[in-house]
Every structure is written in structure tokens, then in C-alpha cells.
Amino acid sequence: MTTVTTVVPQSAPQEILERYNRVRRRTLALCDPLSAEDMMVQSCPEASPVKWHLAHTSWFFESFVLRPFLPEYRAFNAEFSWLFNSYYQSYSAFPAKRLRSSFSRPGLDEVLHYRGWVDAGMERLIAADPRPEALRLIELGANHEEQHQELLLTDILHAFFTNPLRPDYRAWSESDDLAGMKSGESDQAATRGAEAGRLEFDRYEGGLREVGRQADGFCFDNELPRHRAWIEHFFLGRRLVTCGEFADFIADGGYRRPELWLSAGWDAVNANAWVAPLYWTRQEGDDRDWRIFTLRGEFPLQALAAVPVSHVSFYEADAFARWASKRLPTEFEWESVAEGRQISGNMLSSGRLLPAPPPAGSPSLYSGDGPAQLFGDCWEWTASAYLPYPGFQPLPGSLGEYNGKFMSGQMVLRGGSCVTPDGHIRATYRNFFSPETRWQFSGIRLAR
Ligand SMILES: [Fe+2]
């Protein structure tokens, strides 16, 4: 029988308290640039208001750690047990997701008090030397909150894009290396297009490989069990596809050529009137004069030409690959290249908040001798449907709904993004979204 034990190993109580406090503080720090009004916006069906993220991440600890493991725990507000449930059907009823922005009550102050109440309970629980099972669930809750930190930023990016004023989440400054990019007119910006260089491919040997998480260290249930997979010889791109390359696809009529698209993808292009990635806008009729909105404000395409293209759907990634006479890698091809490499790159702690070009002269800056940009920058769409591994066992109880029930109609993404908290990502990590999803930092790595 698989229990949570095999998925979430135990950490020492002091260690887990420090980890808990760090994660909770970071969530609040991400709210520093935001007003209470910003935190109410839910600008697309996929997104949630920031205030909801603040409450829901507390609800997770309250529901799955404090209630079962702290006998004297008294709920902050009994109504919150269903109000801030996201999708755990077996736990309680919950409001429709689209209604989250209508929760003007509880107000932000009350939600922040709720967070403090839960934090105090967690401190008491951890001080009381709780059972190993509780410590493992705290680690799961910390990872859950890290996922919501990324969502909080992608949701606020969408919210600010829909605001006619197009505010910056974090302004650029002259000392910032983004400074030259803002106008697209500086020498720095002019050289960036060449920095990414020609897209090269490396050949990797095929064979029988083991994929999925080894027993040590935290992982989600969907990364297990480790099992064998057959991989043919393949070639993988040394870096991600850039905005400049994607602009070539657009200029070549990419969005007007049905032969490049999967059937459902072509339907999505027409139904949604897609002509470019999300957050790209232009003057009417000019296929080169794009401006790209980011958490750091709006940039001309020229300034981001060597930066990985982001906010594309699986369908757009697939169509681009077909246009380039390439394909997307499978999740196991990706994992076989990433496994064992150093996990570093342009992630949340860099503060950049948008993807970065590969450094000049180094095709492999982030990951030893392997491809650049494997971790961080953009989640990489794979050609793999999100399915259970052979012998998959969801977590027991309501937490079994965390990952397993979404294993239909979604595609796997790998590698994390520029807003993924450092330490959250690993080679076996499986993100998943439906193929038309664009509001995440999702990009393209080619294979052949
Ligand atoms: Fe959640």
C-alpha cells in the first residue's frame, strides 16, 4: 500500500518550522507591490484573486494539518472550511471558482488575521513534537503554497494586462539590466537579438531508462513510481525558442495556415482570434511591431528578441515546431536529459520576473554541459499527455484529489519558470495544463 510516507519524507521539527515560516513570509512579500484592490481582481477564468490565494493556502494547512493533528485547534471561522476549499470534492462543498472575485467579505484584514491564526496554530503544533505524518504534510503544504506563489504572480500579470493603465508589478530602474531593454534603442538592446545565436541541437542516446522520482526527498504523488521507459535516439534544442524566432513564425503566416495546426488547435486559434502569444500587442497590420507586456512593464519585441517566448499554448508550441520541421520532446526525453544536472537558472529569487536570454558565448550556462534554460525561464510544453505512471497511487484521503483526478485532457510541462520559487523544481517534476492554456510562463523547446 502506498501512503503519504513514501511521498513526503520526514524533516526535523525545527527545520520544518523554519521552512514553513520562510514560505509564508515569501507569499506576503510577493504582495508588497499590490494594493487591496489589486488583490480582488480575477481577470480570467483560470486565475484567482490574490486575496483568495492568501486565504486558500492557509485553509490548506488548517484543513490537512491543524484539524487532524492539533486536538485543541479551534477554527478561526467555521465558514472558511468550505469557502476557501478549491476543488477537494470529498472534503466539503465549495463555491464556483468564477465567484472568487466576488468575495469582498472577508476583507483583506480578516484574511491576514486568518493567516496569523493558522501560523500560530502551526507553531504550537510543531513545538509539540507532532507525529511524522504531520511533519510530512507540512512539507506538502509548503510545496502547495509555493505553487500558489507562482500562480499569484501569473494571475496578477493577467490582471495588470487587462487593466488599461498596464501597471508594472515591479518597476525597472536604471541600475537594472532591464533598463536598456525598455526602449529597445540602446546598444545593449540592439545586441540582444544576436545573443541567443543559432539554435543548435545535441544528440542523445536512446535506450531503456528509469524515470520518476527516487525514494529520497520530497515529491508529489504524480512523480511516482519510478519505472522504466524506452527512449529512441533523439536530438534536443540547446536553448528555448526565442520571441524573435516566434515573430518569424507569425510573419510567415503561422496563425493563418491550418496545415500547421492540430485540429483542436486550429479551432482554438479561430475561436479565440489568436494572432500572437498572450500579452503581445501591436499596431494594426504590422507583423513586426509587437510590444510585449511583462511583470516589469511593456517592452518592444526588439528588446526581447533573444528572450524565450512565453505564454504560448501547447497548440502554439506544437504548430511552431511543425513550422520549424521539428517536434516537441516527450516528457521522458526531457527528464533523461535533465536528470542529474544542477538545478539552477532564472527562477523567482533572481527577481527578474521574466525569461532571460542565454548568455552570449555559452550554450549551456545553467546546467553544466547540457542545454541552457532547462530549469527556470519557461515551463516547457512536452508532447506527453498527463497520465498516471504504471502503479500510480494517489495520496490517501481527500489529498488524493491533489493531482490524480486531472489525468485527462492535459499535457505535461517540465522545468519550472522565472516565477517558480527556487528549490521547488526538480528533474522529475510534472506540471500539467490543458492544451489551450496560455496564462502561465509556458514556452517551447524543440526536439527532432
Ligand atoms: Fe491549492
Residues whose N, C-alpha, C, O or C-beta is under 5 A from the ligand:
A	BS01	LIG	S86
